C-alpha cells in the first residue's frame, strides 16, 4: 500500500522571485524599497545597515 504525501504549498512570491534573474530581482527590490520609503527619508546609517544585511545574506548563500 502506498501512502500519498500531502502536496507542498508554494508561496507564489517565492516562486516568482526564483524565476527572475539576479538583475531582475535587484530591480524589483529597488522598486519595492522606493515605494516603501516614498513618504520618508532613510538615514545614511539605515542605508548602510540594509546594505550590510543584504551583502551578508548574499555571501552566505554563495559559500
Secondary structure in CASP SS format (residue, H / E / C, confidence):
PFRMAT SS
TARGET T0000
AUTHOR 0000-0000-0000
METHOD secondary structure of the structure
MODEL  1
X C 1.00
X C 1.00
X C 1.00
X C 1.00
X C 1.00
X C 1.00
X C 1.00
X C 1.00
X C 1.00
X C 1.00
X C 1.00
X H 1.00
X H 1.00
X H 1.00
X H 1.00
X H 1.00
X H 1.00
X H 1.00
X H 1.00
X C 1.00
X C 1.00
X H 1.00
X H 1.00
X H 1.00
X H 1.00
X H 1.00
X H 1.00
X H 1.00
X H 1.00
X H 1.00
X H 1.00
X H 1.00
X H 1.00
X H 1.00
X H 1.00
X H 1.00
X C 1.00
X C 1.00
X C 1.00
X C 1.00
X C 1.00
X C 1.00
X C 1.00
X H 1.00
X H 1.00
X H 1.00
X H 1.00
X H 1.00
X H 1.00
X H 1.00
X H 1.00
X H 1.00
X H 1.00
X H 1.00
X H 1.00
X H 1.00
X H 1.00
X H 1.00
X H 1.00
X H 1.00
X H 1.00
X H 1.00
X C 1.00
END
